[in-house]
Amino acid sequence: MPIRKANAVWEGGLREGKGKVALGSGAFEGSYSFGSRFEEASGTNPEELLGAAHAACFSMALSVGLERGGHPPTRVATKALVHIEKVGEAFKITRVELDTEAQVPGIDDATFAQFAQAAKEGCPVSKALAGTEITLNARLTH
């Protein structure tokens, strides 16, 4: 299996410093700062990147689970909300909310919910975040 790479450089102090993050594939490069992480300044942040990774991983896991179960989806769209909060003297990712909509011909809500729950538990990014609360809101669309 391949090993995935990413790079980050930070220059300066915490509040006035700035950084750049890049994916090893070259598909994305962006700037980040204290403001883009803990305030509303422009740029990316580690939590946003983690959310993108989790949404992508979950969508693929749900798709493969449905397909293997005889219910190939037409579309799976997932959003991830990553919560970072100050806990004591440090910051912590306290929760990830996965919100997914899927078009799956010929499946009922209860069966879909079982596949969605299995994908949440089985996705490699979910497993990597095992110490973080992960909630799921999954619904079928037509």
Buried (B, 14 or more C-beta within 10 A) or exposed (E): EEEEEEEEEEEEEEEEEBBBBBBEEEEEEBEBBBBBBBEEEEBBBBBBBBBBBBBBBBBBBBBBBBEEBEBBBEEBEBBBBBBBEEEEEEEEBEBBBBBBBBEBEEBEEEBBBEBBBBBBEBBEBBEEBEEBEBEBEBEBEE
